[in-house]
Each structure stands twice: as C-alpha cells, then as structure tokens.
Amino acid sequence: MDYDVRMHAVYEAGRALPEHAIADWISVFARFAPQSRPLAVLDLGSGTGRFSAALAGEFGGPVHAVEPSAKMRGAAMARHAHPAVTVLAGAAERIPLPCSGCDLALLFLSWHHVADPGRGAAELARVVRPGGIVLLRGAFGDRLPDLGWYRFFPEARAVEERIFPPLAVTTATFARAGFDEVALERVTLRRVEPMADWASRLRRRAISTFEHLTAEQTAAGFARLDAEVAANPGQVDVTEGADLLVLRRRDAGH
C-alpha cells in the first residue's frame, strides 16, 4: 500500500507507543542482539522512525532507517532526528547499503508489505553480516492473537489471515536466503489506557488492515465502538501478545 496517500498523516498519532513500551521492546531486542558494541543496525520499513533513535541509543552504532514512503521519511526526520540515524529511501528488495554492513536488522510490522519476499530475504542476507541477527516483529496468518479491536471489526481477522503470511512460509523464505531460526517469542507488553483515547487512535485508521475493509464494514465497526465508549468510558486493557521471530545469518559455507 502507498503510505504517501493517507497513512503518513495519521500514522504517528494512530500507532504511537508510550516511551515505556519503546523501552520494553528495546530490552527484548537487546536479549537477542549480538553482544558486542557498537552495532550497525538496519531499521527496515522504519516508517516515522519511532524505533530508530532508541536503537541508536541502545546499540551505540549507526542506524540506517530505510523506508520507501517519502512522506513517512519526512515525518521521521522532522520528529525523530538523531545524530546516529540516517534516513534512506529504499525497500526490502533494494536496500541501499553495502554487503555485510549490518550486525542487526529490525523489521517491525513491515514484512507483510514486502512485495517480493524472496528477494527481500536475499537482500537482507546480502547486507547482514554472517552471524548477524534479523528481528522480525510480525504477524503470521496462522498465529494471529485475539486482538481487542477485532470485536468491533470482525471482518478484520479474515483480512489479516489473508495478508499476513503463515509462519512456516516466512521461515522457509528466510531459510532459502541463508538464515536459521533462533527463536520465536510471544512478547506481551501490558498497556491500559482510557477507552476514549484508544477509540480515538482507532478512528485514525492507522492500521493498514482498514484499507482492506469496505466503507460499510468500517462505518458499522465505528458505530459499535462508539456505543462501547458511551457504555464503558473508563479504562480499557489493550494488552496484546506479539510474535518476534529471531533469525541468524549463516556463516559462509554452511
């Protein structure tokens, strides 16, 4: 999908993560990252850069934030500039970095947007050094958690089962490119917020799945959501489990 059309204007607010959630994710990433420091990091599909500066702070090396959307890159440079972060135009199939130049790559909810997964995995194998790590925070069509917003938009689950590749397909794609699976972790980060705030974020339709719903399905879902806000205006627990697939680039000759 083209994030330059609408999503760039709503993504930052609609998909915002509080500072403690960013810190929690960074601590998870650090558990699987190579132990040496500094690390050169690829933030692939970096969007508005919500993780890029934190990656630089944690791992101490340059962060190459690669993003295909010009307007998302613009938002990243305006809102999350950091001296160690370079924002670059590119995509998974064409990463503008030299061979074996990265120790660690993060793909945070971006893999399902890759048009040619085989080529994307091959490009990651080219730019991640042997022994380097790829952290793929994704969703897999056969492992979708029970997300709270599905009850207002029941058609969304079927959409996501279709657009998110199954886990086995993803690991096979990376295996052919030269990666071994290290771990698959279900990460649960607790989050509670006012119901009205959660509903307001959903109303921005910053989740790409909304682009696959009809206008009628979207309107009906928001009517159900508004009724819930009116009936239960207090706090809502939006804690969700998220899959993190950890892959290691094989050494040459293996």
Secondary structure as the mmCIF struct_conf table of DSSP 4:
data_model
#
loop_
_struct_conf.conf_type_id
_struct_conf.id
_struct_conf.beg_label_comp_id
_struct_conf.beg_label_asym_id
_struct_conf.beg_label_seq_id
_struct_conf.end_label_comp_id
_struct_conf.end_label_asym_id
_struct_conf.end_label_seq_id
TURN_TY1_P TURN_TY1_P1 TYR A 3 ARG A 6
HELX_RH_AL_P HELX_RH_AL_P1 MET A 7 GLY A 14
TURN_TY1_P TURN_TY1_P2 ARG A 15 ARG A 15
HELX_RH_AL_P HELX_RH_AL_P2 GLU A 19 PHE A 32
BEND BEND1 ALA A 33 ALA A 33
BEND BEND2 GLN A 35 PRO A 38
STRN STRN1 LEU A 39 LEU A 44
TURN_TY1_P TURN_TY1_P3 GLY A 45 GLY A 45
TURN_TY1_P TURN_TY1_P4 GLY A 47 PHE A 51
HELX_RH_AL_P HELX_RH_AL_P3 SER A 52 PHE A 59
STRN STRN2 GLY A 60 GLU A 67
BEND BEND3 PRO A 68 PRO A 68
HELX_RH_AL_P HELX_RH_AL_P4 ALA A 70 ARG A 79
BEND BEND4 HIS A 80 HIS A 80
TURN_TY1_P TURN_TY1_P5 PRO A 83 ALA A 84
STRN STRN3 VAL A 85 ALA A 89
STRN STRN4 ALA A 91 ALA A 91
TURN_TY1_P TURN_TY1_P6 ALA A 92 GLU A 93
STRN STRN5 ARG A 94 ARG A 94
BEND BEND5 LEU A 97 LEU A 97
TURN_TY1_P TURN_TY1_P7 CYS A 99 SER A 100
STRN STRN6 CYS A 102 PHE A 108
BEND BEND6 LEU A 109 LEU A 109
HELX_RH_3T_P HELX_RH_3T_P1 TRP A 111 HIS A 113
BEND BEND7 ALA A 115 ALA A 115
HELX_RH_AL_P HELX_RH_AL_P5 PRO A 117 VAL A 127
STRN STRN7 VAL A 128 GLY A 138
TURN_TY1_P TURN_TY1_P8 GLY A 141 ASP A 142
BEND BEND8 ARG A 143 ARG A 143
HELX_RH_3T_P HELX_RH_3T_P2 GLY A 148 ARG A 151
TURN_TY1_P TURN_TY1_P9 PHE A 152 PHE A 152
TURN_TY1_P TURN_TY1_P10 PRO A 154 PRO A 154
HELX_RH_AL_P HELX_RH_AL_P6 GLU A 155 ILE A 163
BEND BEND9 PHE A 164 PHE A 164
HELX_LH_PP_P HELX_LH_PP_P1 PRO A 165 PRO A 166
HELX_RH_AL_P HELX_RH_AL_P7 LEU A 167 ALA A 177
TURN_TY1_P TURN_TY1_P11 GLY A 178 GLY A 178
STRN STRN8 PHE A 179 LEU A 189
STRN STRN9 VAL A 192 PRO A 194
HELX_RH_AL_P HELX_RH_AL_P8 MET A 195 ARG A 203
TURN_TY1_P TURN_TY1_P12 ARG A 204 ARG A 205
BEND BEND10 ILE A 207 ILE A 207
HELX_RH_3T_P HELX_RH_3T_P3 SER A 208 HIS A 212
BEND BEND11 LEU A 213 LEU A 213
HELX_RH_AL_P HELX_RH_AL_P9 ALA A 215 ALA A 231
BEND BEND12 GLY A 234 GLY A 234
STRN STRN10 GLN A 235 ASP A 237
STRN STRN11 GLU A 240 ARG A 249
HELX_LH_PP_P HELX_LH_PP_P2 ARG A 250 ASP A 251
TURN_TY1_P TURN_TY1_P13 ALA A 252 GLY A 253
#
